[in-house]
Amino acid sequence: MNSKVKSVLDTILEQFKNSDNIPSAIALIAFPTADLPMFRWSLINQLLCYFTGLTDFRGYRQWEEVKRHVKKGEKASYILVPWIKKDKTADGIDTTLLAGFVTGAVFAIEQTEGEPVEYQKIQLPKLPLMERATELGVNVAAIPGNRNNLGYYSPNKKIIALASPEECVWLHELTHLADDKVNGIKGGQDPIQEITAELGSLALCNILGIDGSKHFGNHYRYIERYAKELDISPYSAVLKVISNTEKILKFLLKEK
């Protein structure tokens, strides 16, 4: 076996020894924030990139296409690339077959320089309670997004990633962070966690004097969506999480 291919496979096996890493990694990969090249790669290759803790990986030429280049001295990460071999059948018909795998070098955006990519142009405003996230050991960063995915909180990466400058999106993810510190949270889109985060966001808008009225309909629809997964009404869903939400907000606001 090619030594580089073996090294890549060893990396995957090593990560699988720590079973806690895999579900959270897959949850994040299944929640892509933008149409980036790496989201068209295989799950294995996306996992290999995720394990580095960096984001937005591309090949050397792919970075050149967006007028960026790899900084001198940067070390590549490696993904698995199919080795397709051309052949002929006994009847003389041209055919192709998978002969194995080789490795391909990729680099994260943090390892490149040049023209800004579109999502780097996102300017986050000064957000309320930003210092609380810092106190809890979490960074806040702008990320690429689309109309359905506006952000996420990652306990493993210790980051709140935002693709929207809206305060209600920020407060939703901040409530996830506080929920994690108070209760510990599961990976993926757990209905109870999502309802709690949305109710927390709505409450924080009121507590902090933020006019979130333009988002009230969105808050309701979000809670309604996850209430359906639990086969209960939005009202029942709110009652189910209201006590825990109060505890989370007290922790976030440092109230005894």
PATITOR-617932 format. One record per atom (N, C-alpha, C): residue number from 1; atom name; x, y, z. Coordinates in steps of 0.02 Angstrom, whole numbers, plus 50000, padded with zeros to 5 digits. Each point is the difference from the previous one (the first is absolute). Example, Ala and Ser with C-alpha at 12.3 -4.5 7.8 and 13.67 -1.06 7.14 Angstrom:
! PATITOR-617932
n  atom  u  v  w
1  N  50660  49716  50390;
1  CA  49955  50059  50000;
1  C  50045  50060  50000;
2  N  49982  50053  49964;
2  CA  50042  50059  50003;
2  C  49961  50055  50037;
! end
This chain:
! PATITOR-617932
n  atom  u  v  w
1  N  50042  49940  50000;
1  CA  49958  50060  50000;
1  C  50044  50062  50000;
2  N  49979  50050  49961;
2  CA  50035  50064  49998;
2  C  50006  50028  50072;
3  N  50061  50024  50019;
3  CA  50012  50022  50068;
3  C  49956  50059  50020;
4  N  49988  50045  49952;
4  CA  49957  50058  50015;
4  C  49927  49978  50010;
5  N  49978  49953  49959;
5  CA  49932  49974  50008;
5  C  49993  49966  50068;
6  N  50051  49961  50019;
6  CA  49998  49967  50065;
6  C  49997  50051  50057;
7  N  50038  50055  49993;
7  CA  50000  50051  50051;
7  C  49931  50032  50008;
8  N  49967  50012  49944;
8  CA  49933  50030  50001;
8  C  49951  49952  50034;
9  N  50003  49936  49982;
9  CA  49955  49951  50030;
9  C  50014  49991  50075;
10  N  50064  50005  50020;
10  CA  50017  49995  50070;
10  C  49970  50059  50039;
11  N  49999  50058  49969;
11  CA  49969  50059  50032;
11  C  49927  49987  50014;
12  N  49965  49971  49952;
12  CA  49929  49986  50009;
12  C  49990  49950  50056;
13  N  50039  49947  50000;
13  CA  49993  49948  50051;
13  C  50014  50028  50070;
14  N  50049  50044  50004;
14  CA  50018  50030  50065;
14  C  49942  50041  50027;
15  N  49967  50037  49956;
15  CA  49943  50040  50021;
15  C  49941  49956  50021;
16  N  49992  49942  49967;
16  CA  49945  49957  50018;
16  C  50010  49968  50069;
17  N  50062  49998  50024;
17  CA  50013  49976  50068;
17  C  49966  50044  50051;
18  N  49997  50065  49984;
18  CA  49963  50046  50043;
18  C  49930  50008  49971;
19  N  49955  49957  50019;
19  CA  49934  49997  49968;
19  C  49961  50065  50007;
20  N  50017  50041  50051;
20  CA  49963  50062  50010;
20  C  50011  50049  49943;
21  N  50056  49995  49965;
21  CA  50014  50047  49946;
21  C  49957  49989  49939;
22  N  49983  49938  49986;
22  CA  49969  49983  49936;
22  C  49928  50027  49993;
23  N  49955  49988  50049;
23  CA  49932  50026  49990;
23  C  49997  50075  49992;
24  N  50039  50037  50040;
24  CA  49999  50073  49995;
24  C  50028  50024  49934;
25  N  50051  49964  49976;
25  CA  50029  50018  49935;
25  C  49950  49990  49944;
26  N  49966  49943  50000;
26  CA  49951  49986  49948;
26  C  49942  50049  50004;
27  N  49981  50019  50061;
27  CA  49945  50048  50009;
27  C  50017  50066  49967;
28  N  50062  50023  50008;
28  CA  50020  50063  49970;
28  C  50006  49995  49924;
29  N  50025  49943  49977;
29  CA  50008  49989  49928;
29  C  49931  49997  49966;
30  N  49951  49971  50036;
30  CA  49932  49995  49973;
30  C  49964  50067  50002;
31  N  50033  50050  50030;
31  CA  49970  50067  50006;
31  C  50045  50050  49965;
32  N  50011  49990  49933;
32  CA  50047  50043  49965;
32  C  49974  50071  49998;
33  N  50045  50049  50009;
33  CA  49980  50070  50004;
33  C  50003  50036  49933;
34  N  50031  49971  49950;
34  CA  50004  50033  49935;
34  C  50020  49950  49946;
35  N  49996  50022  49938;
35  CA  50018  49956  49944;
35  C  50075  50004  49988;
36  N  50039  49971  50045;
36  CA  50072  49999  49993;
36  C  50022  49935  49966;
37  N  50057  50000  49966;
37  CA  50023  49940  49966;
37  C  50003  49938  50045;
38  N  50022  50008  50062;
38  CA  50010  49942  50043;
38  C  49935  49965  50018;
39  N  49943  50035  49994;
39  CA  49936  49969  50016;
39  C  49977  49953  49944;
40  N  50038  49998  49945;
40  CA  49985  49953  49947;
40  C  50047  49939  50004;
41  N  50044  50000  50050;
41  CA  50045  49944  50010;
41  C  49965  49944  50038;
42  N  50032  49942  50003;
42  CA  49972  49944  50038;
42  C  49999  50016  50074;
43  N  49958  49964  50037;
43  CA  49996  50010  50072;
43  C  50068  49989  50034;
44  N  50037  49949  49977;
44  CA  50066  49986  50029;
44  C  50046  50060  49991;
45  N  50001  50029  49941;
45  CA  50044  50057  49988;
45  C  49979  50061  50039;
46  N  49935  50010  50009;
46  CA  49977  50055  50041;
46  C  50020  49990  50073;
47  N  49995  49938  50023;
47  CA  50021  49984  50069;
47  C  50075  50014  50010;
48  N  50040  49981  49951;
48  CA  50072  50012  50005;
48  C  50015  50074  50008;
49  N  49963  50042  49965;
49  CA  50009  50072  50006;
49  C  49974  50026  50066;
50  N  49942  49974  50021;
50  CA  49970  50022  50063;
50  C  50047  49987  50059;
51  N  50034  49943  49999;
51  CA  50043  49982  50057;
51  C  50057  50050  50011;
52  N  50018  50039  49949;
52  CA  50055  50048  50008;
52  C  49978  50061  50041;
53  N  49935  50011  50005;
53  CA  49975  50058  50035;
53  C  49996  50062  49957;
54  N  50021  49995  49935;
54  CA  49997  50057  49955;
54  C  49940  49992  49953;
55  N  49988  50051  49959;
55  CA  49940  49999  49957;
55  C  50016  50018  49929;
56  N  49955  49984  49955;
56  CA  50004  50017  49929;
56  C  50067  49978  49968;
57  N  50003  49935  49985;
57  CA  50059  49972  49967;
57  C  49990  49998  49925;
58  N  50055  50013  49963;
58  CA  49998  49995  49927;
58  C  50069  49980  49976;
59  N  50002  49975  49938;
59  CA  50064  49984  49969;
59  C  50036  50064  49978;
60  N  50063  49993  49983;
60  CA  50042  50057  49981;
60  C  49968  50040  49943;
61  N  49978  49965  49947;
61  CA  49971  50034  49942;
61  C  49933  50030  50016;
62  N  49962  49968  50045;
62  CA  49936  50028  50019;
62  C  50008  50067  50035;
63  N  50053  50007  50040;
63  CA  50014  50064  50032;
63  C  50021  50052  49948;
64  N  50038  49978  49950;
64  CA  50020  50047  49947;
64  C  49940  50027  49963;
65  N  49949  49959  49992;
65  CA  49940  50021  49964;
65  C  49964  50058  50034;
66  N  50008  50006  50067;
66  CA  49969  50055  50036;
66  C  50053  50052  50020;
67  N  50057  49999  49963;
67  CA  50054  50048  50007;
67  C  50030  50001  50070;
68  N  50011  49940  50026;
68  CA  50036  49992  50063;
68  C  50056  49950  49987;
69  N  50053  50003  50041;
69  CA  50054  49952  49993;
69  C  50022  49977  50069;
70  N  50028  49941  50001;
70  CA  50022  49970  50063;
70  C  50062  50037  50025;
71  N  49999  50017  50064;
71  CA  50056  50035  50030;
71  C  50062  49955  50004;
72  N  50058  50031  49992;
72  CA  50062  49963  50001;
72  C  50010  49964  50066;
73  N  50020  49936  49996;
73  CA  50014  49961  50060;
73  C  49940  49963  50029;
74  N  49941  50010  49971;
74  CA  49941  49965  50026;
74  C  50001  49926  49981;
75  N  49980  49958  50047;
75  CA  49998  49928  49988;
75  C  49930  49979  49978;
76  N  49999  49957  49950;
76  CA  49935  49977  49973;
76  C  49968  49949  50046;
77  N  49934  49996  49996;
77  CA  49962  49943  50026;
77  C  49986  49956  49940;
78  N  49985  49936  50013;
78  CA  49991  49955  49944;
78  C  49932  49965  50003;
79  N  49968  49997  49942;
79  CA  49937  49964  49993;
79  C  50009  49943  49950;
80  N  49952  49955  49997;
80  CA  50005  49943  49955;
80  C  49967  50017  49933;
81  N  50036  49986  49946;
81  CA  49976  50014  49933;
81  C  49997  49935  49960;
82  N  49942  49985  49969;
82  CA  49995  49937  49962;
82  C  50050  49999  49942;
83  N  50030  49942  49989;
83  CA  50046  49990  49944;
83  C  49961  49961  49947;
84  N  49978  50035  49949;
84  CA  49960  49970  49947;
84  C  50045  49978  49942;
85  N  49995  49937  49982;
85  CA  50043  49972  49949;
85  C  49960  49984  49937;
86  N  50025  50020  49942;
86  CA  49967  49985  49937;
86  C  50023  49931  49975;
87  N  49953  49964  49970;
87  CA  50016  49932  49976;
87  C  49954  49984  49941;
88  N  50010  49942  49971;
88  CA  49957  49977  49946;
88  C  49972  49931  50018;
89  N  49939  49989  49981;
89  CA  49970  49934  50011;
89  C  50026  49952  49946;
90  N  49982  49937  50007;
90  CA  50021  49950  49950;
90  C  49973  50016  49931;
91  N  49944  50038  49999;
91  CA  49970  50020  49935;
91  C  50030  50065  49973;
92  N  50051  50026  50035;
92  CA  50033  50061  49977;
92  C  49963  50064  50018;
93  N  49953  49996  50047;
93  CA  49962  50059  50021;
93  C  50038  50035  50056;
94  N  50008  50066  49993;
94  CA  50033  50039  50052;
94  C  49959  49999  50064;
95  N  50034  49992  50057;
95  CA  49965  49999  50065;
95  C  50045  50031  50053;
96  N  49971  50016  50056;
96  CA  50039  50027  50056;
96  C  49985  49959  50062;
97  N  50048  49996  50044;
97  CA  49990  49964  50063;
97  C  50038  50034  50056;
98  N  49975  49989  50060;
98  CA  50033  50028  50059;
98  C  50058  49954  50019;
99  N  50061  50025  49991;
99  CA  50059  49958  50013;
99  C  50026  50008  50071;
100  N  49975  50050  50037;
100  CA  50022  50011  50068;
100  C  49995  50074  50017;
101  N  50040  50020  50049;
101  CA  49998  50070  50022;
101  C  50071  50028  50005;
102  N  50006  50064  49987;
102  CA  50061  50037  50013;
102  C  49981  50058  50045;
103  N  50048  50040  50021;
103  CA  49985  50056  50043;
103  C  50003  50066  49961;
104  N  49960  50047  50021;
104  CA  50001  50067  49971;
104  C  50014  50051  50055;
105  N  50043  50049  49985;
105  CA  50018  50051  50049;
105  C  49947  50056  50000;
106  N  49977  50019  50059;
106  CA  49953  50055  50006;
106  C  50023  50046  50056;
107  N  49977  50063  49996;
107  CA  50020  50050  50050;
107  C  49938  50037  50023;
108  N  50000  50019  50064;
108  CA  49945  50039  50028;
108  C  50008  50073  49982;
109  N  49945  50037  50002;
109  CA  50003  50071  49984;
109  C  50047  50037  50046;
110  N  50006  49975  50063;
110  CA  50045  50032  50048;
110  C  50073  49994  49978;
111  N  50014  49954  49953;
111  CA  50068  49990  49975;
111  C  50013  50038  49936;
112  N  49952  50041  49978;
112  CA  50007  50035  49937;
112  C  49995  50076  50010;
113  N  50017  50037  49948;
113  CA  49993  50072  50000;
113  C  49983  50024  49930;
114  N  49974  50060  49996;
114  CA  49981  50027  49935;
114  C  49933  50035  50003;
115  N  49962  49995  49946;
115  CA  49935  50034  49997;
115  C  49952  49970  50052;
116  N  49959  50041  50033;
116  CA  49952  49973  50047;
116  C  49947  49960  49964;
117  N  49980  49943  50030;
117  CA  49944  49963  49972;
117  C  49937  50033  50026;
118  N  49944  49984  49967;
118  CA  49938  50037  50013;
118  C  49980  50000  50073;
119  N  50004  49941  50033;
119  CA  49976  49997  50068;
119  C  50045  50036  50049;
120  N  50063  50014  49980;
120  CA  50044  50039  50044;
120  C  49979  50073  50003;
121  N  49956  50021  49954;
121  CA  49978  50069  49999;
121  C  49945  50013  50051;
122  N  49973  49947  50031;
122  CA  49948  50009  50050;
122  C  50030  50038  50060;
123  N  49968  50055  50018;
123  CA  50022  50039  50057;
123  C  49950  49990  50057;
124  N  50024  49970  50054;
124  CA  49957  49991  50058;
124  C  50000  50063  50042;
125  N  49941  50024  50021;
125  CA  49998  50059  50043;
125  C  50022  49982  50071;
126  N  50004  50050  50042;
126  CA  50015  49988  50070;
126  C  49938  49968  50030;
127  N  50005  49937  50019;
127  CA  49942  49962  50023;
127  C  49994  50002  50075;
128  N  49938  50001  50026;
128  CA  49991  50001  50073;
128  C  50024  49934  50031;
129  N  50029  50006  50059;
129  CA  50025  49942  50038;
129  C  50058  49964  49966;
130  N  50033  50033  49954;
130  CA  50058  49970  49967;
130  C  50054  49982  50051;
131  N  50007  50043  50051;
131  CA  50052  49987  50051;
131  C  49984  49937  50040;
132  N  49935  49982  50004;
132  CA  49981  49939  50038;
132  C  50025  49938  49963;
133  N  49996  50001  49934;
133  CA  50026  49944  49960;
133  C  50075  49993  50010;
134  N  50035  50057  50003;
134  CA  50072  49999  50011;
134  C  50017  49971  50068;
135  N  49961  50021  50051;
135  CA  50011  49973  50068;
135  C  49991  49925  50002;
136  N  49955  49974  49959;
136  CA  49986  49928  49998;
136  C  50046  49963  49953;
137  N  50051  50034  49974;
137  CA  50052  49968  49960;
137  C  49980  49985  49928;
138  N  49954  50040  49972;
138  CA  49976  49987  49932;
138  C  50013  50061  49956;
139  N  50025  49988  49939;
139  CA  50011  50053  49952;
139  C  49939  50009  49956;
140  N  49994  50060  49971;
140  CA  49945  50015  49954;
140  C  50030  50019  49933;
141  N  49974  49969  49946;
141  CA  50029  50013  49935;
141  C  49946  50003  49946;
142  N  50013  50038  49948;
142  CA  49956  50002  49941;
142  C  50016  49941  49955;
143  N  49948  49971  49971;
143  CA  50009  49942  49957;
143  C  49957  50009  49937;
144  N  50011  49960  49948;
144  CA  49955  50001  49943;
144  C  49933  49971  50020;
145  N  49947  50023  49969;
145  CA  49934  49975  50018;
145  C  49954  49996  49940;
146  N  49940  49976  50012;
146  CA  49948  50003  49950;
146  C  49935  50015  50035;
147  N  49945  50004  49963;
147  CA  49938  50025  50029;
147  C  49972  49954  50054;
148  N  50021  49937  50001;
148  CA  49974  49953  50050;
148  C  50045  49991  50060;
149  N  50064  50009  49992;
149  CA  50048  49988  50054;
149  C  50037  50065  50017;
150  N  49982  50029  50057;
150  CA  50027  50065  50018;
150  C  50054  49998  50054;
151  N  50012  49941  50028;
151  CA  50053  49997  50050;
151  C  49999  49934  50038;
152  N  50050  49989  50042;
152  CA  50001  49942  50043;
152  C  50047  50012  50059;
153  N  49989  49961  50052;
153  CA  50046  49998  50058;
153  C  50034  49932  50001;
154  N  50066  49998  50002;
154  CA  50037  49938  50001;
154  C  50037  49993  50066;
155  N  49979  49954  50045;
155  CA  50036  49990  50063;
155  C  50072  49977  49988;
156  N  50011  49956  49950;
156  CA  50067  49974  49988;
156  C  50048  50052  49975;
157  N  49977  50042  49953;
157  CA  50042  50053  49973;
157  C  50002  50062  50045;
158  N  49954  50001  50049;
158  CA  49993  50058  50045;
158  C  49990  50064  49960;
159  N  49949  49999  49957;
159  CA  49987  50056  49957;
159  C  49925  50009  49989;
160  N  49978  50063  49997;
160  CA  49934  50016  49975;
160  C  50012  50031  49931;
161  N  49976  49967  49949;
161  CA  50011  50022  49931;
161  C  49935  50031  49974;
162  N  50005  50060  49973;
162  CA  49941  50037  49978;
162  C  50005  50019  49927;
163  N  49946  49989  49964;
163  CA  49996  50021  49930;
163  C  49948  50056  49993;
164  N  49981  50029  50056;
164  CA  49952  50055  50000;
164  C  50019  50049  50055;
165  N  49991  50066  49987;
165  CA  50014  50050  50051;
165  C  49941  50011  50047;
166  N  49944  49964  49989;
166  CA  49940  50011  50041;
166  C  50012  49978  50072;
167  N  49979  50043  50047;
167  CA  50011  49985  50071;
167  C  49962  49938  50023;
168  N  49940  49988  49971;
168  CA  49961  49942  50022;
168  C  50035  49934  49982;
169  N  50037  49999  49944;
169  CA  50038  49940  49981;
169  C  50057  49989  50051;
170  N  50035  50054  50015;
170  CA  50054  49997  50049;
170  C  49974  49976  50068;
171  N  49943  50027  50023;
171  CA  49975  49982  50066;
171  C  49975  49928  50002;
172  N  49977  49975  49943;
172  CA  49981  49929  49996;
172  C  50061  49955  50012;
173  N  50055  50016  49966;
173  CA  50061  49959  50008;
173  C  50031  50010  50069;
174  N  49995  50061  50027;
174  CA  50026  50013  50067;
174  C  49961  49959  50052;
175  N  49934  49993  49990;
175  CA  49961  49959  50046;
175  C  50021  49927  49995;
176  N  50016  49976  49940;
176  CA  50027  49932  49992;
176  C  50064  49993  50042;
177  N  50043  50050  49998;
177  CA  50063  49998  50038;
177  C  49984  49994  50075;
178  N  49955  50043  50025;
178  CA  49983  49998  50071;
178  C  49968  49934  50019;
179  N  49957  49973  49956;
179  CA  49968  49935  50012;
179  C  50053  49946  50006;
180  N  50051  50004  49958;
180  CA  50054  49951  50002;
180  C  50038  50004  50066;
181  N  50012  50060  50024;
181  CA  50037  50009  50063;
181  C  49958  49978  50060;
182  N  49935  50009  49997;
182  CA  49957  49983  50056;
182  C  49980  49926  49999;
183  N  49983  49974  49941;
183  CA  49972  49933  49996;
183  C  50042  49951  49958;
184  N  50042  50027  49955;
184  CA  50031  49957  49950;
184  C  49950  49988  49944;
185  N  50021  50006  49938;
185  CA  49953  49992  49944;
185  C  50022  49945  49953;
186  N  49951  49973  49963;
186  CA  50013  49949  49951;
186  C  50022  50032  49934;
187  N  50034  49962  49958;
187  CA  50016  50024  49933;
187  C  49938  49998  49956;
188  N  50000  50041  49949;
188  CA  49944  50000  49953;
188  C  49943  50044  50022;
189  N  49943  49995  49964;
189  CA  49942  50044  50011;
189  C  49950  49965  50046;
190  N  50012  50000  50065;
190  CA  49954  49970  50048;
190  C  49941  50047  50010;
191  N  49938  49977  49993;
191  CA  49942  50044  50005;
191  C  49996  50040  50065;
192  N  50011  49966  50056;
192  CA  49996  50036  50065;
192  C  50053  50054  50004;
193  N  50060  49984  49978;
193  CA  50055  50050  50002;
193  C  49984  50059  49954;
194  N  49971  49986  49941;
194  CA  49985  50054  49953;
194  C  49943  50044  50026;
195  N  49949  49970  50030;
195  CA  49945  50040  50028;
195  C  50026  50042  50058;
196  N  50043  49972  50041;
196  CA  50030  50037  50056;
196  C  50040  50059  49975;
197  N  50041  49989  49948;
197  CA  50042  50054  49974;
197  C  49958  50056  49969;
198  N  49945  49981  49967;
198  CA  49958  50051  49968;
198  C  49960  50040  50052;
199  N  49975  49965  50051;
199  CA  49966  50035  50054;
199  C  50048  50045  50038;
200  N  50062  49975  50010;
200  CA  50051  50041  50033;
200  C  50017  50062  49960;
201  N  50004  49993  49935;
201  CA  50014  50057  49956;
201  C  49945  50052  50006;
202  N  49938  49978  49999;
202  CA  49943  50045  50004;
202  C  49999  50036  50068;
203  N  50013  49963  50053;
203  CA  50001  50030  50067;
203  C  50057  50051  50007;
204  N  50059  49983  49973;
204  CA  50057  50045  50005;
204  C  49988  50065  49962;
205  N  49965  49997  49944;
205  CA  49983  50061  49964;
205  C  49961  50047  50045;
206  N  49952  49972  50037;
206  CA  49960  50040  50046;
206  C  50041  50025  50060;
207  N  50041  49957  50028;
207  CA  50040  50018  50059;
207  C  50049  50055  49983;
208  N  50031  49996  49940;
208  CA  50052  50047  49980;
208  C  49972  50062  49965;
209  N  49934  50003  49993;
209  CA  49969  50058  49969;
209  C  50011  50003  49925;
210  N  50008  49942  49968;
210  CA  50010  49997  49927;
210  C  49932  49993  49967;
211  N  49987  50039  49949;
211  CA  49938  49995  49963;
211  C  50003  49940  49952;
212  N  49974  49944  50024;
212  CA  50001  49940  49959;
212  C  49932  49986  49969;
213  N  49956  50051  49998;
213  CA  49931  49989  49977;
213  C  49997  49975  49928;
214  N  50048  50022  49958;
214  CA  49998  49977  49930;
214  C  50015  49926  49993;
215  N  50027  49969  50054;
215  CA  50017  49929  49997;
215  C  49951  49956  50039;
216  N  49948  50030  50031;
216  CA  49955  49961  50042;
216  C  49967  49943  49962;
217  N  49979  50014  49938;
217  CA  49971  49947  49959;
217  C  50048  49944  49986;
218  N  50063  50018  49988;
218  CA  50052  49949  49989;
218  C  50012  49958  50063;
219  N  50000  50034  50058;
219  CA  50007  49963  50064;
219  C  49946  49948  50007;
220  N  49938  50021  49987;
220  CA  49943  49954  50007;
220  C  50006  49941  49952;
221  N  50014  50016  49936;
221  CA  50005  49946  49950;
221  C  50057  49952  50017;
222  N  50055  50026  50027;
222  CA  50057  49957  50018;
222  C  49978  49951  50056;
223  N  49968  50027  50051;
223  CA  49978  49958  50056;
223  C  49947  49951  49976;
224  N  49955  50023  49956;
224  CA  49947  49957  49974;
224  C  50030  49941  49961;
225  N  50051  50014  49962;
225  CA  50033  49948  49959;
225  C  50026  49944  50045;
226  N  50035  50017  50054;
226  CA  50029  49948  50043;
226  C  49947  49969  50046;
227  N  49947  50038  50016;
227  CA  49945  49972  50039;
227  C  49967  49943  49962;
228  N  49994  50007  49933;
228  CA  49970  49948  49959;
228  C  50041  49936  50004;
229  N  50066  50006  50005;
229  CA  50042  49940  50006;
229  C  49985  49963  50065;
230  N  49979  50038  50052;
230  CA  49983  49969  50064;
230  C  49926  49982  50004;
231  N  49963  50017  49946;
231  CA  49928  49987  49997;
231  C  49962  50036  50056;
232  N  50019  50062  50013;
232  CA  49966  50042  50049;
232  C  49989  50069  49970;
233  N  49959  50041  50033;
233  CA  49987  50068  49976;
233  C  50058  50046  50019;
234  N  50008  50056  49964;
234  CA  50052  50049  50020;
234  C  49992  50022  50072;
235  N  49938  50009  50023;
235  CA  49987  50020  50070;
235  C  50027  49948  50048;
236  N  49985  49937  49987;
236  CA  50024  49945  50043;
236  C  50076  49995  49998;
237  N  50029  50013  49940;
237  CA  50072  49998  49993;
237  C  50034  50052  50044;
238  N  49971  50060  50000;
238  CA  50028  50054  50041;
238  C  49994  49983  50074;
239  N  49942  49973  50021;
239  CA  49991  49980  50070;
239  C  50051  49947  50020;
240  N  50017  49957  49953;
240  CA  50046  49945  50014;
240  C  50070  50024  50016;
241  N  50020  50057  49970;
241  CA  50069  50023  50007;
241  C  50007  50063  50041;
242  N  49944  50030  50022;
242  CA  50004  50067  50029;
242  C  50041  50002  50065;
243  N  49993  49949  50042;
243  CA  50038  49998  50062;
243  C  50075  49996  49988;
244  N  50019  49955  49953;
244  CA  50071  49993  49984;
244  C  50027  50063  49966;
245  N  49959  50031  49958;
245  CA  50021  50062  49966;
245  C  50014  50055  50051;
246  N  49957  50004  50051;
246  CA  50011  50050  50053;
246  C  50067  49989  50035;
247  N  50015  49937  50015;
247  CA  50063  49983  50033;
247  C  50060  50018  49956;
248  N  49994  49987  49935;
248  CA  50054  50014  49952;
248  C  50012  50076  49996;
249  N  49945  50038  49997;
249  CA  50007  50073  49994;
249  C  50029  50031  50063;
250  N  49982  49973  50057;
250  CA  50029  50024  50063;
250  C  50076  49989  50001;
251  N  50021  49941  49975;
251  CA  50071  49986  49995;
251  C  50034  50048  49952;
252  N  49969  50012  49944;
252  CA  50029  50043  49948;
252  C  50006  50072  50025;
253  N  49949  50023  50037;
253  CA  49999  50069  50024;
253  C  50031  50007  50069;
254  N  50028  49945  50025;
254  CA  50034  50000  50066;
254  C  49954  50019  50057;
255  N  49939  49976  49997;
255  CA  49953  50012  50054;
255  C  49999  49942  50047;
256  N  50000  50013  50066;
256  CA  49999  49947  50050;
256  C  49928  49980  50013;
! end
